[in-house]
Amino acid sequence: MFVEEKTTKPTEMLEGKALLDKARSLSNRPEDQIARACGYVGPSGRLLKKSFYRALVEAKGYKLPSQSGGGSGTKGRQAEFRTKVHGNGNLLIGNAYTRRMGLEPGQEFKIEIHKETGSIWLLPLEGDGGTKEAL
């Protein structure tokens, strides 16, 4: 039976030789415990496995390309400029786009379809700022 030993968490994430030494000394433990003991825990207590594994690889001397998804220092999930019609016939634009367009909850629009291109135009109704420009 395995009994977990209480260890104090380092205040920062170990890197380089210190990380390798600590991981080596705990090599008989489960990976999650090694990562926690090396300080790879987020503010909410969530284990930062990807950061831990990247740090281990870099400590071994391998250069990794810069991170493109997830993790600290990145933008997170990016909006994709595409959508699809749902089974009920609705077409969802999404929060990322309404925010980018400066739209506010409760704003109303007239929807027009441009005859030549098939483009969908959103025309603010008069009560929403008085502008008639297509968005």
C-alpha positions in Angstrom: 0.0 0.0 0.0 1.3 3.4 -1.0 1.2 6.2 1.7 1.5 9.7 0.4 4.2 11.7 2.2 3.3 15.3 3.0 5.7 17.6 1.2 5.8 21.3 1.2 5.2 22.9 -2.2 8.0 25.0 -3.7 6.9 28.6 -4.2 8.0 28.5 -7.8 8.2 25.9 -10.5 11.6 24.2 -10.6 13.6 24.3 -13.9 16.9 23.0 -15.3 19.2 21.0 -13.0 17.0 21.6 -9.9 14.0 20.1 -11.7 15.9 17.1 -13.0 17.4 16.4 -9.5 14.0 16.6 -7.8 12.3 14.5 -10.4 15.0 11.9 -10.2 14.8 11.7 -6.4 11.0 11.1 -6.7 11.2 8.7 -9.6 9.5 5.9 -7.7 6.4 8.1 -7.2 3.4 8.7 -9.6 4.0 11.4 -12.2 1.3 13.7 -10.7 3.1 13.7 -7.3 6.4 14.5 -9.0 4.9 17.4 -10.9 3.3 18.7 -7.7 6.5 18.4 -5.7 8.3 20.3 -8.4 5.8 23.2 -8.1 3.7 22.7 -11.2 0.4 23.6 -9.7 -1.8 26.5 -10.7 -3.4 29.0 -8.4 -6.6 26.9 -8.3 -4.6 23.8 -7.3 -4.9 22.3 -10.8 -1.9 20.3 -11.9 0.0 21.9 -14.8 1.1 18.7 -16.6 1.9 20.3 -19.9 4.2 22.9 -18.4 5.9 20.2 -16.3 6.6 18.0 -19.2 7.9 20.9 -21.3 10.2 22.0 -18.5 11.5 18.4 -18.2 12.3 18.2 -21.9 14.0 21.6 -21.9 16.0 20.7 -18.8 17.3 17.7 -20.7 18.7 20.2 -23.3 16.1 19.9 -26.1 14.8 23.2 -27.6 11.1 23.2 -28.1 9.2 25.6 -30.4 7.3 28.3 -28.7 4.0 27.3 -27.3 1.0 27.9 -29.6 -1.9 26.7 -27.6 -3.0 26.7 -23.9 -0.7 27.4 -21.0 0.5 30.7 -19.5 1.4 33.5 -21.8 -0.9 32.5 -24.6 -4.2 33.8 -25.8 -6.0 30.6 -25.2 -8.8 29.5 -27.6 -9.0 31.6 -30.7 -12.2 32.5 -32.5 -12.6 30.8 -35.9 -14.3 32.7 -38.7 -16.8 30.0 -39.5 -20.1 28.7 -38.3 -22.7 26.2 -39.3 -26.5 26.1 -39.3 -27.8 24.1 -36.3 -30.5 21.4 -36.6 -33.2 23.9 -35.6 -32.2 26.3 -38.4 -30.4 28.8 -36.2 -27.1 30.3 -37.1 -24.9 31.2 -34.2 -22.4 34.1 -34.4 -20.9 33.8 -31.0 -19.6 36.0 -28.2 -16.2 36.6 -29.7 -17.7 38.3 -32.8 -20.4 40.3 -31.1 -17.8 41.7 -28.7 -15.5 42.4 -31.6 -18.3 44.3 -33.4 -19.1 46.3 -30.2 -22.6 44.9 -30.0 -24.5 45.1 -26.7 -27.1 42.7 -25.2 -30.6 43.8 -26.2 -29.6 45.6 -29.5 -32.0 44.8 -32.3 -31.2 44.5 -36.0 -32.9 44.1 -39.3 -31.4 41.2 -41.2 -31.0 41.6 -45.0 -29.5 39.3 -47.6 -27.5 41.0 -50.2 -28.9 39.8 -53.6 -25.6 39.7 -55.6 -23.3 38.1 -53.0 -25.7 36.2 -50.7 -24.1 38.0 -47.7 -26.1 38.5 -44.6 -26.3 42.1 -43.4 -27.2 43.2 -39.9 -28.8 46.7 -40.0 -29.2 48.4 -36.5 -32.8 49.5 -36.0 -33.4 53.2 -35.5 -33.6 52.9 -31.7 -30.0 51.6 -31.5 -28.0 54.7 -32.3 -29.8 55.8 -35.4 -27.1 54.5 -37.8 -28.1 52.6 -41.0 -24.7 51.2 -41.8 -24.5 47.5 -42.5 -22.3 45.6 -40.0 
